[in-house]
């Protein structure tokens, strides 16, 4: 009788795993279809009316082709890639730190990128050398350098990677410190403040095919290793002692995962500015939809993050046409509202 029960329990477990696998595949397909649909809709949304955009699609011309295929489409693709990188960073951060409130900007990358861009723009106003430096590095390069510097400072203050609590604390300290320095510099230069507004509030308006290609390469370079290392993240969720007992090289695993998190976040910030909440809510949306382990979360969270930022980009262009809202404001409103609802639902369950 006990053997029959064991066989029945094994069959039931196998059936549940197949059902979960099917549900996960279905959600991946939904995310991909949603991304394709939003990219198609983005061709119709801009300063012109939807009717005009439809006429451009039916009767292409040189100007309409430029607007549709060289401005709107790469913007939609770039927005998806930025959201995917932030979603990937959020999934890695929440799994690595075992904290559902962890997000990609946790290690000071956003504040470092903002400081880098501020210094770059102020150097242009001060010296010819600064102008030459901007031409060589660019605002994107300055943001990437600043993000890398912020993360490096966080790692230096935490004195290694053994204690995740030290990393979190160092990241908060660095974020406040670099943000304060940025604010001081901006107060001394009002012109720089006006130029920085788009970056600080987040924008997808400057994304083109070159940015999309760069983001795609970095996404592949970070997502593939993250998926391959996902078993290590599963072990870490059981505790560091358990992970060590399984023979995992925890120090090397943390180094690689933090490098992937830093690269993904720095790339996203350098191309679109500071877009909040996407990396925080994407893993939560995935977990609310389907039961996942670390590998599935790392696969699905970028897909969800890309769709979230695409939808926010469309909303930012549609709400005050022919004007445009900073996409970071839209994601903050959507993300903040979702977290409020999530906390309320959890409070109701308890």
C-alpha positions in Angstrom: 0.0 0.0 0.0 2.8 2.4 0.9 4.5 1.7 -2.5 1.2 2.5 -4.3 0.9 5.7 -2.4 4.6 6.7 -3.2 4.0 6.0 -6.9 0.8 8.0 -6.8 2.6 10.9 -5.1 5.4 10.8 -7.7 2.9 10.8 -10.6 1.0 13.8 -9.0 4.2 15.7 -8.6 5.3 15.0 -12.2 1.8 16.2 -13.4 2.1 19.4 -11.4 5.6 20.1 -12.8 4.3 19.5 -16.4 1.4 21.9 -15.7 3.7 24.5 -14.3 6.0 24.1 -17.3 3.1 24.5 -19.7 1.9 27.6 -17.8 5.4 29.1 -17.9 5.7 28.5 -21.6 2.3 30.1 -22.1 3.3 33.2 -20.2 6.6 33.5 -22.2 4.5 33.4 -25.4 2.1 36.0 -24.0 5.1 38.4 -23.2 6.5 37.9 -26.7 3.2 38.5 -28.4 2.6 41.6 -26.2 6.0 43.0 -27.1 5.3 42.5 -30.9 1.9 44.1 -30.6 3.2 47.1 -28.7 6.0 47.5 -31.2 3.4 47.6 -34.0 1.2 50.0 -32.1 4.2 52.3 -31.5 4.4 52.8 -35.3 1.0 54.6 -35.1 1.7 56.8 -32.0 3.6 60.0 -32.3 3.1 63.7 -32.9 1.0 63.0 -35.9 -2.5 61.5 -35.7 -3.1 57.8 -35.9 -5.0 58.3 -39.2 -1.9 60.0 -40.7 0.3 57.2 -39.5 -2.0 54.6 -41.1 -1.8 56.5 -44.4 2.0 56.5 -44.1 1.9 52.7 -43.7 -0.4 52.3 -46.8 1.4 54.9 -48.9 5.1 55.0 -47.9 7.3 58.0 -48.8 10.8 59.1 -47.9 9.7 61.2 -44.9 7.2 58.7 -43.6 9.7 55.8 -43.9 12.2 57.8 -41.9 9.6 58.6 -39.1 8.3 55.0 -39.0 11.3 52.8 -39.5 14.2 55.0 -38.3 12.6 56.8 -35.3 9.5 55.0 -34.0 10.5 51.4 -34.5 14.0 51.6 -33.1 12.6 53.5 -30.2 10.1 50.7 -29.5 12.8 48.0 -29.8 15.2 50.1 -27.7 12.6 50.6 -25.0 12.0 46.8 -24.9 15.7 46.2 -24.5 16.1 48.8 -21.7 13.2 47.3 -19.9 14.5 43.8 -20.4 17.9 44.8 -19.0 16.3 46.3 -15.9 14.0 43.3 -15.5 17.1 41.0 -15.7 18.9 43.2 -13.1 15.9 43.1 -10.8 15.7 39.3 -11.0 19.4 38.9 -10.3 19.3 41.4 -7.4 16.3 39.9 -5.7 17.6 36.4 -6.0 21.2 37.2 -5.0 20.3 39.4 -2.0 17.2 37.3 -1.1 15.2 40.5 -0.8 11.9 41.1 -2.7 12.6 44.9 -2.5 16.0 44.7 -4.2 16.2 46.5 -7.5 18.9 47.2 -10.2 19.9 50.6 -8.8 20.7 49.1 -5.5 24.5 49.4 -5.8 24.7 53.1 -6.7 24.6 52.8 -10.5 21.9 55.3 -11.1 23.3 58.0 -8.9 26.8 57.4 -10.4 25.5 57.7 -13.9 23.7 60.9 -13.1 26.9 62.3 -11.6 28.9 61.3 -14.6 26.5 63.0 -17.0 26.4 66.1 -14.8 30.2 66.4 -14.7 30.4 65.8 -18.5 27.9 68.5 -19.3 29.5 71.0 -16.9 33.0 70.3 -18.4 31.6 71.3 -21.8 30.6 74.7 -20.5 33.9 75.3 -18.8 36.7 74.3 -21.2 37.4 73.4 -24.8 39.0 70.3 -23.5 35.7 69.3 -21.9 34.0 69.7 -25.3 36.6 67.5 -26.9 36.2 64.9 -24.1 32.4 64.9 -24.6 32.9 64.3 -28.4 35.1 61.4 -27.7 33.1 59.8 -24.8 29.6 61.1 -25.3 26.8 61.4 -22.7 26.2 57.7 -23.0 29.8 56.9 -22.2 29.9 59.4 -19.3 26.8 57.7 -17.8 28.3 54.3 -18.2 31.6 55.4 -16.6 29.7 57.1 -13.7 27.5 54.0 -13.1 30.6 51.8 -13.1 32.3 54.2 -10.7 29.3 54.1 -8.3 29.3 50.3 -8.3 33.0 50.2 -7.7 32.7 52.6 -4.8 30.0 50.5 -3.3 32.0 47.3 -3.5 35.0 49.1 -2.0 33.0 50.3 1.0 31.4 46.9 1.6 35.0 45.4 1.9 34.2 42.4 -0.2 31.2 40.3 -1.2 30.8 38.0 1.7 28.1 39.9 3.5 25.1 40.9 1.4 23.9 43.2 4.3 27.1 45.2 4.0 26.6 45.5 0.2 23.0 46.8 0.6 24.1 49.3 3.2 27.1 50.5 1.2 24.8 50.9 -1.9 22.4 53.1 0.0 25.2 55.3 1.4 26.8 55.6 -2.1 23.5 56.5 -3.7 22.8 59.3 -1.2 26.3 60.6 -1.4 26.5 60.7 -5.2 23.0 62.1 -5.5 23.9 64.9 -3.1 27.0 65.7 -5.2 24.9 65.8 -8.3 22.5 68.2 -6.7 25.3 70.5 -5.5 26.7 70.7 -9.0 23.3 71.3 -10.6 22.6 74.1 -8.2 25.8 75.8 -9.5 24.7 75.4 -13.1 21.0 76.0 -13.9 21.7 75.4 -17.7 23.1 72.0 -16.9 20.0 71.2 -14.8 17.7 71.9 -17.7 19.8 69.6 -19.9 19.8 66.9 -17.2 16.0 66.8 -16.7 15.4 64.3 -19.4 18.1 62.0 -18.1 17.0 62.2 -14.5 13.4 61.6 -15.3 14.1 58.9 -17.8 13.6 59.1 -21.6 13.4 56.8 -24.5 13.3 59.6 -27.1 16.9 59.3 -28.1 17.0 55.6 -28.7 17.9 54.7 -32.3 19.1 51.6 -34.2 22.7 52.1 -32.9 21.5 52.1 -29.3 19.2 49.1 -30.0 22.1 47.1 -31.4 24.4 48.0 -28.4 21.6 47.1 -25.9 20.9 43.8 -27.7 24.5 42.8 -27.5 24.8 43.6 -23.8 21.5 41.9 -23.1 22.7 38.7 -24.7 26.1 39.0 -22.9 24.3 39.3 -19.5 21.2 37.1 -19.9 22.9 34.0 -21.2 25.4 33.7 -18.3 22.7 34.6 -15.8 20.6 31.7 -17.0 23.5 29.4 -16.8 24.3 30.4 -13.2 20.6 30.2 -12.1 21.2 26.9 -10.3 23.6 28.7 -8.0 20.9 31.3 -7.2 18.5 28.4 -6.3 21.1 27.1 -3.9 21.6 30.5 -2.4 17.9 30.8 -1.6 18.4 27.8 0.8 21.1 29.7 2.7 24.8 30.3 2.4 25.7 27.3 4.6 23.6 25.0 2.5 25.1 26.4 -0.7 28.6 25.8 0.6 27.7 22.3 1.6 26.8 21.7 -2.1 30.3 22.7 -3.1 29.4 26.0 -4.7 32.2 28.6 -5.0 30.1 31.4 -3.4 32.7 34.2 -3.8 33.2 33.6 -7.5 29.4 33.2 -8.0 28.7 36.6 -6.3 31.4 38.3 -8.4 30.1 37.1 -11.7 26.4 37.8 -10.8 27.3 41.3 -9.5 29.3 42.0 -12.7 26.3 40.9 -14.8 23.9 43.0 -12.7 26.2 46.0 -12.9 26.7 45.7 -16.7 23.0 45.3 -17.4 22.0 48.3 -15.2 24.8 50.6 -16.4 23.9 49.9 -20.1 20.2 50.6 -19.5 20.8 53.8 -17.5 23.4 55.1 -20.0 20.9 54.8 -22.9 17.6 55.8 -21.3 18.4 57.7 -18.1 17.0 56.7 -14.7 13.8 54.7 -15.3 12.5 53.6 -11.9 10.4 50.7 -10.7 10.7 48.5 -13.9 13.4 46.4 -12.4 11.6 46.2 -9.1 8.1 45.2 -10.2 8.9 42.9 -13.2 10.0 40.0 -11.0 6.9 40.5 -8.8 4.6 40.5 -11.8 6.2 37.2 -13.0 5.8 35.6 -9.6 2.2 36.7 -9.4 1.5 35.1 -12.8 3.3 31.8 -12.5 5.3 29.7 -10.1 9.0 30.0 -11.0 12.4 29.1 -9.8 15.5 31.3 -10.4 16.1 30.1 -13.9 12.5 30.7 -15.0 12.5 34.1 -13.2 15.7 35.2 -15.0 14.1 34.2 -18.4 10.6 35.7 -17.7 11.5 38.9 -15.8 13.3 40.5 -18.8 10.4 39.7 -21.1 8.0 41.3 -18.6 10.3 44.3 -18.0 10.5 44.9 -21.8 6.7 44.9 -22.1 6.3 47.1 -19.1 8.6 49.8 -20.5 7.2 49.5 -24.0 3.7 50.1 -22.5 5.0 53.0 -20.4 6.7 54.5 -23.5 3.4 54.4 -25.5 1.5 56.0 -22.6 4.1 58.8 -22.3 3.7 59.6 -25.9 -0.1 59.3 -25.9 -1.2 61.1 -22.8 -0.3 64.7 -23.7 0.1 64.5 -27.5 1.7 66.2 -29.3 3.8 66.7 -26.2 5.5 63.8 -24.3 5.9 62.9 -20.7 9.2 61.6 -19.3 8.8 57.8 -19.3 10.3 57.6 -15.8 7.3 59.5 -14.4 4.9 57.0 -16.1 6.8 54.0 -14.7 6.9 55.6 -11.2 3.1 56.0 -11.3 2.5 52.5 -12.6 5.0 50.8 -10.3 4.1 52.7 -7.2 0.4 51.9 -7.8 1.1 48.3 -8.3 3.2 48.0 -5.2 0.4 49.7 -3.1 -2.1 47.1 -4.5 0.4 44.3 -3.8 1.0 45.3 -0.2 -2.8 45.8 0.3 -3.5 42.3 -1.0 -0.8 40.7 1.2 -2.1 42.6 4.2 -5.6 41.2 3.4 -4.3 37.6 3.3 -2.6 38.0 6.7 
